[in-house]
Amino acid sequence: MLSSSVTISLVPEAKGGPFVFWGDLAGGCAQAAAIGFDAVEVFPPSPDAIAPETLRALLTRHGLKLAAVGSGAGWVIHRLRLTHADAQIRLQARQFIARMIDFAAPFGAPVIIGSMQGRFEDGIDRTQALAWLAEGLNFLGEHASQRGVGLFYEPLNRYETNLINQLGEGVEFLKSLSTANVKLLADLFHMNIEEPSLPAAIREHGAYIGHLHFVDSNRRAAGQGHIDFAPIALALREAGYTGYASVEALPLPDPETAARLSLAAFKRYFEAGLWSP
């Protein structure tokens, strides 16, 4: 059985991005719990932006888990990337994510690396960029392992990165790492652009999936685009996936409606007969 999660962004510079709740951690947790989610996925502006005791009190009060913590503020605010041509910026990117891991670990939450992976450009070829990415993930994967949590790497669509776009490419890359503590984040929006078949990709590479972003083809709540979720639900079951289906969707027509539509779709596909054997 999967668990449900919904995103809360606290990064003003990312306003307009695909996060359901914005700017108010306490309010987002209260709404998530009232609507019926099991957990929240939080995107803080920095590793020290949220007092751990504040977050713990909110999660306890509302009966929520922390599904994952996003690191994208490192790029959005500070322009840090693991594949930047400047070695000092690559180091700063690793340090930023390592501190995010230190923040998330006491909650048992993995950290997501998406936009901070970067791309190859400015005279840097793909081989070199992937070597730098591997260097960063090897270090961060072990750093997370020492703190008892995992690390999620997210293949993005071709318009956001030119490094790794499909789950299969991501699996081959993970196999090349020296750390075994990195899994893939399968984002259905990105997959809808890049994968010939979403269910087939999930079945083939399910053992490497650690987290799922549950969203439709247009980045709106599930059911508001053209993705067929029934075969995806079956593929996740066949792959043995039991993690979170986390809603990283645009807050349209408004955050509460997007959250309610998403949870209704989650219940339809993952708590009904489609999921059960």
Secondary structure, 3 states (H helix, E strand, C coil): CCEEEEEEECCHHHCCCCCCEECCHHHHHHHHHHHCCCEEEEECCCCCCCCHHHHHHHHHHHCCEEEEEECCHHHHCCCCCCCCCCHHHHHHHHHHHHHHHHHHHHHCCCEEECHHHCCCCCCCCHHHHHHHHHHHHHHHHHHHHHCCCCEEECCCCCCCCCCCCCHHHHHHHHHCCCCCCEEEEEEHHHHHHHCCCHHHHHHHHHHHEEEEECCCCCCCCCCCCCCCHHHHHHHHHHHCCCCEEEECCCCCCCHHHHHHHHHHHHHHHHCCCCCCC
